[in-house]
Amino acid sequence: MTFAPGRGKRHGMALSEEDKKALLGMARATIESYVRDGRVPDFDVTAAALLEKRGAFVTLHENGRLRGCIGLFACDRPLYRTVIDMAVAAATQDPRFPPVSPGELDSLRIEISVLSPMKKVEDVGEIEVGRHGIYIVKGGSRGVLLPQVAVEHGFDREEFLDQTCLKAGLPPGCWRQGADIYIFEAEVFSEGD
């Protein structure tokens, strides 16, 4: 398959509609091929935005419920390669779920979150719910929640921070003392948008 440059204008981290469609198509083709025969297809990619080195998460939903989510914040590979690798990981390596079976493929919906670089915050007032994702590090524990999680669950800023602590295996409120807090933005798109 060949994916050529999108025609849409790029502003900052924005991807064109063609770029988004290409990434979703690659993620879908990769998951289907890998689940069925253990192979990752080859893609011929020339779109400049898809060749940028960026982090991304791939989230799988089945019948409206989370079915897998894995990603990388930063990567030394092109974005399209990160999406391919994270698609395989979300389908087969998320420890919360068994690997996706061939019978589930038709009921999966794929969502991709392309990330901006992370920024450490000193004041939690910098966190904008719905705009920022949060990454918390305290001791050997770390947890992340994507920006859309706060919106989907109706969290305010403190609930979002508390839920990120829980994701790290830490108690709610751990962010108040001794935790490093990072924020990032994500361009989120999914099949059916």
C-alpha positions as CSV (number, residue, x, y, z in Angstrom):
1,M,0.0,0.0,0.0
2,T,1.2,3.5,-0.7
3,F,0.3,6.5,1.3
4,A,1.1,9.9,-0.3
5,P,1.1,13.3,1.3
6,G,-2.2,14.8,2.4
7,R,-3.4,18.0,0.8
8,G,-4.6,19.6,4.0
9,K,-2.7,22.5,5.5
10,R,-0.7,21.6,8.6
11,H,-0.8,24.0,11.6
12,G,1.5,23.0,14.4
13,M,0.9,19.3,15.1
14,A,-2.3,19.1,13.0
15,L,-2.6,16.1,10.6
16,S,-4.6,16.4,7.4
17,E,-7.7,14.3,7.0
18,E,-5.8,12.2,4.4
19,D,-3.0,11.6,7.0
20,K,-5.5,10.5,9.6
21,K,-7.3,8.2,7.2
22,A,-3.9,6.7,6.2
23,L,-2.9,6.0,9.8
24,L,-6.3,4.4,10.6
25,G,-6.0,2.3,7.5
26,M,-2.5,1.1,8.4
27,A,-3.6,0.3,12.0
28,R,-6.6,-1.6,10.7
29,A,-4.6,-3.6,8.1
30,T,-1.9,-4.3,10.6
31,I,-4.2,-5.6,13.4
32,E,-6.1,-7.8,10.9
33,S,-3.0,-9.3,9.4
34,Y,-1.2,-9.8,12.7
35,V,-4.2,-11.4,14.5
36,R,-4.9,-13.7,11.5
37,D,-1.3,-14.7,10.5
38,G,1.2,-13.1,12.8
39,R,2.5,-10.8,10.1
40,V,2.8,-7.1,9.8
41,P,2.2,-5.7,6.3
42,D,4.7,-3.5,4.5
43,F,3.6,0.1,3.7
44,D,5.2,2.5,1.3
45,V,4.8,5.9,3.0
46,T,5.8,9.2,1.5
47,A,3.6,11.7,3.4
48,A,5.9,14.0,5.3
49,A,3.6,14.2,8.4
50,L,3.7,10.4,8.7
51,L,7.5,10.3,8.5
52,E,7.9,12.8,11.5
53,K,9.2,11.2,14.7
54,R,6.3,11.4,17.1
55,G,4.7,9.5,19.9
56,A,1.3,7.9,19.6
57,F,-1.2,5.7,21.4
58,V,-3.5,3.2,19.7
59,T,-6.8,2.5,21.6
60,L,-9.1,-0.3,20.7
61,H,-12.8,-0.3,21.6
62,E,-15.2,-3.3,21.3
63,N,-18.9,-2.6,21.5
64,G,-18.2,0.8,23.2
65,R,-15.8,-0.7,25.8
66,L,-12.0,-0.4,26.1
67,R,-10.4,-3.5,24.6
68,G,-6.7,-2.4,24.6
69,C,-4.5,0.7,24.7
70,I,-0.8,1.0,24.4
71,G,1.5,3.8,23.2
72,L,4.8,5.7,23.4
73,F,5.3,9.3,24.3
74,A,8.3,9.8,22.1
75,C,9.9,7.7,19.5
76,D,12.9,7.6,17.3
77,R,10.9,6.1,14.5
78,P,8.5,7.7,12.0
79,L,4.9,8.2,13.2
80,Y,3.4,5.7,10.8
81,R,5.8,3.0,12.2
82,T,4.9,4.0,15.8
83,V,1.2,3.6,15.0
84,I,1.8,0.1,13.4
85,D,3.8,-1.1,16.4
86,M,1.3,0.3,18.9
87,A,-1.6,-1.3,16.9
88,V,0.0,-4.7,17.3
89,A,0.7,-4.0,21.0
90,A,-2.8,-2.8,21.8
91,A,-4.3,-5.9,20.1
92,T,-1.9,-8.4,21.7
93,Q,0.1,-7.1,24.6
94,D,-2.2,-5.0,26.9
95,P,-1.9,-6.9,30.1
96,R,-5.5,-6.0,31.1
97,F,-6.9,-8.1,28.2
98,P,-6.3,-11.3,26.4
99,P,-5.1,-11.0,22.8
100,V,-7.7,-10.0,20.2
101,S,-9.1,-13.0,18.4
102,P,-10.0,-13.2,14.7
103,G,-13.7,-13.3,15.7
104,E,-13.4,-9.9,17.3
105,L,-11.9,-8.0,14.4
106,D,-15.2,-6.8,12.9
107,S,-16.4,-5.4,16.2
108,L,-13.2,-3.4,16.9
109,R,-13.1,0.4,16.6
110,I,-9.6,1.9,16.4
111,E,-8.7,5.3,17.9
112,I,-5.3,7.0,17.4
113,S,-3.9,9.7,19.6
114,V,-0.8,11.5,18.1
115,L,1.1,13.2,20.9
116,S,2.9,16.5,21.3
117,P,6.1,16.5,23.3
118,M,5.7,16.4,27.1
119,K,6.2,19.4,29.3
120,K,6.8,19.3,33.0
121,V,4.5,21.5,35.1
122,E,5.2,23.2,38.4
123,D,1.7,24.4,38.9
124,V,-1.3,22.1,38.3
125,G,-3.3,25.2,37.3
126,E,-1.5,24.8,34.0
127,I,-3.5,21.6,33.3
128,E,-6.5,22.2,31.0
129,V,-9.0,19.4,31.2
130,G,-9.9,18.3,27.7
131,R,-6.8,19.7,26.2
132,H,-4.0,18.1,28.2
133,G,-3.1,14.5,29.0
134,I,-1.3,13.8,32.3
135,Y,1.8,11.7,33.0
136,I,2.7,11.3,36.7
137,V,6.0,9.9,38.0
138,K,6.5,9.2,41.7
139,G,9.3,6.9,42.9
140,G,9.3,3.9,40.6
141,S,5.6,4.4,39.7
142,R,4.2,6.0,36.7
143,G,0.8,6.5,35.1
144,V,-0.7,8.2,32.2
145,L,-4.2,9.2,31.1
146,L,-4.9,10.6,27.6
147,P,-6.8,14.0,27.4
148,Q,-10.0,12.4,26.2
149,V,-10.3,10.2,29.3
150,A,-11.1,13.3,31.5
151,V,-13.8,14.4,29.0
152,E,-15.3,10.9,28.7
153,H,-15.6,10.5,32.4
154,G,-16.4,14.1,33.3
155,F,-13.4,14.6,35.5
156,D,-12.4,18.0,36.8
157,R,-8.7,18.8,37.2
158,E,-8.3,17.2,40.7
159,E,-10.2,14.1,39.7
160,F,-8.1,13.8,36.6
161,L,-4.9,14.0,38.7
162,D,-6.3,11.5,41.2
163,Q,-7.3,9.1,38.5
164,T,-3.8,9.3,37.0
165,C,-2.3,8.5,40.4
166,L,-4.6,5.5,40.6
167,K,-3.5,4.4,37.1
168,A,0.1,4.5,38.4
169,G,-0.8,2.3,41.4
170,L,-0.5,5.2,43.8
171,P,-3.1,6.6,46.2
172,P,-5.3,9.5,45.1
173,G,-3.7,12.8,46.0
174,C,-0.2,11.6,45.5
175,W,0.3,14.3,43.0
176,R,0.3,16.9,45.8
177,Q,3.7,16.0,47.2
178,G,6.8,14.7,45.5
179,A,5.4,13.7,42.2
180,D,6.6,14.9,38.8
181,I,3.7,15.9,36.6
182,Y,4.0,16.2,32.9
183,I,1.3,17.4,30.4
184,F,1.0,16.8,26.7
185,E,-1.6,17.3,24.0
186,A,-3.0,14.8,21.6
187,E,-4.7,14.9,18.2
188,V,-7.3,12.2,18.6
189,F,-9.2,10.6,15.7
190,S,-11.0,7.3,15.2
191,E,-12.8,5.1,12.7
192,G,-16.2,6.5,12.0
193,D,-15.3,10.1,12.7
